[in-house]
Amino acid sequence: MTDFYITQKTDHEHWYQEPWMLVVVGGPLIVVIAALFTFYIAWQGEDNVLTKDYYKQGMNINKDIQRDAKAVEYQLQARAKFDAATSKVQLQLEGKVALPPTLLMTISSSAHATEYEAIQKVTLNEVKPGLYEGTIRIPTSTGTGNVKVWHVKIEAADWRLLSAWQNPLQSQLQLKP
């Protein structure tokens, strides 16, 4: 009768072969692996939220809004094309205002693979009425194949035009206020 209440010890296998060990260790292990994978994705796809001169840009926001409004008032529009062989950019500008003899074109681009950001200011000189031309230097370390988007700003004293130029090596840019 006493044998009925005494539990028999079974011959257990090693601790790592226990089925409950998989539950105890497996759940936290999956969470750690998922956290490392999420960190890797976040690191590879990081965005530049702030620019280097964010404070200066914030102070000039009202001035920039007024310059955008002037571009609308003058009914400015432009078309630009880039020739990679000669590194020349041509800009055709139209509007209801006397066009200046030179324009300032600012191009910023970044290639994620090489992690660079290039900001370039190009002076465009008037070749014919409304047609401007200038030379862009693409850094040799980046190569032209990495350039996918240029952020373009064309400005004069009292107006500006902004746009993102998708695939600048194969397409033309349409700029409207």
Contacts in CASP RR format, 6 or more apart in sequence:
PFRMAT RR
TARGET T0000
AUTHOR 0000-0000-0000
METHOD contacts of the structure
MODEL  1
MTDFYITQKTDHEHWYQEPWMLVVVGGPLIVVIAALFTFYIAWQGEDNVL
TKDYYKQGMNINKDIQRDAKAVEYQLQARAKFDAATSKVQLQLEGKVALP
PTLLMTISSSAHATEYEAIQKVTLNEVKPGLYEGTIRIPTSTGTGNVKVW
HVKIEAADWRLLSAWQNPLQSQLQLKP
12 18 0 8 1.000
15 21 0 8 1.000
45 112 0 8 1.000
48 110 0 8 1.000
48 117 0 8 1.000
51 57 0 8 1.000
64 160 0 8 1.000
67 155 0 8 1.000
67 158 0 8 1.000
67 159 0 8 1.000
67 160 0 8 1.000
68 159 0 8 1.000
68 160 0 8 1.000
68 162 0 8 1.000
68 177 0 8 1.000
70 158 0 8 1.000
70 159 0 8 1.000
71 159 0 8 1.000
71 160 0 8 1.000
71 161 0 8 1.000
71 177 0 8 1.000
72 177 0 8 1.000
74 95 0 8 1.000
74 96 0 8 1.000
74 97 0 8 1.000
74 159 0 8 1.000
75 95 0 8 1.000
75 96 0 8 1.000
76 93 0 8 1.000
76 94 0 8 1.000
76 95 0 8 1.000
76 97 0 8 1.000
76 159 0 8 1.000
76 161 0 8 1.000
76 175 0 8 1.000
76 176 0 8 1.000
76 177 0 8 1.000
77 93 0 8 1.000
77 94 0 8 1.000
77 95 0 8 1.000
77 161 0 8 1.000
77 174 0 8 1.000
77 175 0 8 1.000
77 176 0 8 1.000
77 177 0 8 1.000
78 91 0 8 1.000
78 92 0 8 1.000
78 93 0 8 1.000
78 94 0 8 1.000
78 154 0 8 1.000
78 161 0 8 1.000
78 173 0 8 1.000
78 174 0 8 1.000
78 175 0 8 1.000
79 91 0 8 1.000
79 92 0 8 1.000
79 172 0 8 1.000
79 173 0 8 1.000
79 174 0 8 1.000
79 175 0 8 1.000
80 89 0 8 1.000
80 90 0 8 1.000
80 91 0 8 1.000
80 92 0 8 1.000
80 152 0 8 1.000
80 165 0 8 1.000
80 172 0 8 1.000
80 173 0 8 1.000
80 175 0 8 1.000
81 89 0 8 1.000
81 90 0 8 1.000
81 172 0 8 1.000
81 173 0 8 1.000
82 88 0 8 1.000
82 89 0 8 1.000
82 136 0 8 1.000
82 168 0 8 1.000
82 169 0 8 1.000
83 89 0 8 1.000
83 90 0 8 1.000
84 138 0 8 1.000
84 144 0 8 1.000
84 169 0 8 1.000
87 135 0 8 1.000
87 136 0 8 1.000
87 137 0 8 1.000
87 138 0 8 1.000
88 133 0 8 1.000
88 134 0 8 1.000
88 135 0 8 1.000
88 136 0 8 1.000
89 105 0 8 1.000
89 122 0 8 1.000
89 124 0 8 1.000
89 133 0 8 1.000
89 134 0 8 1.000
89 135 0 8 1.000
89 136 0 8 1.000
90 131 0 8 1.000
90 132 0 8 1.000
90 133 0 8 1.000
90 134 0 8 1.000
91 103 0 8 1.000
91 105 0 8 1.000
91 124 0 8 1.000
91 131 0 8 1.000
91 132 0 8 1.000
91 133 0 8 1.000
91 154 0 8 1.000
92 130 0 8 1.000
92 131 0 8 1.000
92 132 0 8 1.000
93 99 0 8 1.000
93 103 0 8 1.000
93 130 0 8 1.000
93 131 0 8 1.000
93 132 0 8 1.000
93 154 0 8 1.000
94 130 0 8 1.000
97 159 0 8 1.000
99 126 0 8 1.000
99 129 0 8 1.000
99 130 0 8 1.000
100 126 0 8 1.000
100 156 0 8 1.000
100 157 0 8 1.000
101 125 0 8 1.000
101 126 0 8 1.000
102 123 0 8 1.000
102 124 0 8 1.000
102 125 0 8 1.000
102 126 0 8 1.000
102 132 0 8 1.000
103 123 0 8 1.000
103 124 0 8 1.000
103 132 0 8 1.000
103 154 0 8 1.000
103 155 0 8 1.000
103 156 0 8 1.000
104 121 0 8 1.000
104 122 0 8 1.000
104 123 0 8 1.000
104 124 0 8 1.000
104 154 0 8 1.000
104 155 0 8 1.000
104 156 0 8 1.000
105 121 0 8 1.000
105 122 0 8 1.000
105 123 0 8 1.000
105 124 0 8 1.000
105 134 0 8 1.000
105 152 0 8 1.000
105 153 0 8 1.000
105 154 0 8 1.000
106 119 0 8 1.000
106 120 0 8 1.000
106 121 0 8 1.000
106 122 0 8 1.000
106 152 0 8 1.000
106 153 0 8 1.000
106 154 0 8 1.000
106 155 0 8 1.000
107 118 0 8 1.000
107 119 0 8 1.000
107 120 0 8 1.000
107 122 0 8 1.000
107 136 0 8 1.000
107 150 0 8 1.000
107 151 0 8 1.000
107 152 0 8 1.000
108 117 0 8 1.000
108 118 0 8 1.000
108 119 0 8 1.000
108 120 0 8 1.000
108 150 0 8 1.000
108 151 0 8 1.000
109 117 0 8 1.000
109 118 0 8 1.000
109 147 0 8 1.000
109 149 0 8 1.000
109 150 0 8 1.000
109 151 0 8 1.000
110 116 0 8 1.000
110 117 0 8 1.000
110 118 0 8 1.000
111 142 0 8 1.000
111 146 0 8 1.000
111 147 0 8 1.000
111 148 0 8 1.000
113 146 0 8 1.000
114 141 0 8 1.000
114 142 0 8 1.000
114 146 0 8 1.000
116 139 0 8 1.000
116 141 0 8 1.000
116 142 0 8 1.000
118 139 0 8 1.000
118 142 0 8 1.000
120 136 0 8 1.000
120 137 0 8 1.000
122 134 0 8 1.000
122 135 0 8 1.000
122 136 0 8 1.000
123 134 0 8 1.000
124 132 0 8 1.000
124 133 0 8 1.000
124 134 0 8 1.000
124 154 0 8 1.000
125 132 0 8 1.000
125 133 0 8 1.000
125 134 0 8 1.000
126 132 0 8 1.000
127 133 0 8 1.000
138 144 0 8 1.000
138 147 0 8 1.000
144 169 0 8 1.000
145 169 0 8 1.000
147 168 0 8 1.000
147 169 0 8 1.000
148 166 0 8 1.000
148 167 0 8 1.000
149 164 0 8 1.000
149 165 0 8 1.000
149 166 0 8 1.000
149 167 0 8 1.000
149 168 0 8 1.000
150 164 0 8 1.000
150 165 0 8 1.000
150 168 0 8 1.000
151 162 0 8 1.000
151 163 0 8 1.000
151 164 0 8 1.000
151 165 0 8 1.000
152 162 0 8 1.000
152 163 0 8 1.000
152 164 0 8 1.000
152 165 0 8 1.000
152 173 0 8 1.000
152 175 0 8 1.000
153 160 0 8 1.000
153 161 0 8 1.000
153 162 0 8 1.000
154 160 0 8 1.000
154 161 0 8 1.000
154 175 0 8 1.000
155 161 0 8 1.000
161 175 0 8 1.000
161 176 0 8 1.000
161 177 0 8 1.000
162 175 0 8 1.000
163 173 0 8 1.000
163 174 0 8 1.000
163 175 0 8 1.000
163 176 0 8 1.000
165 171 0 8 1.000
165 173 0 8 1.000
END
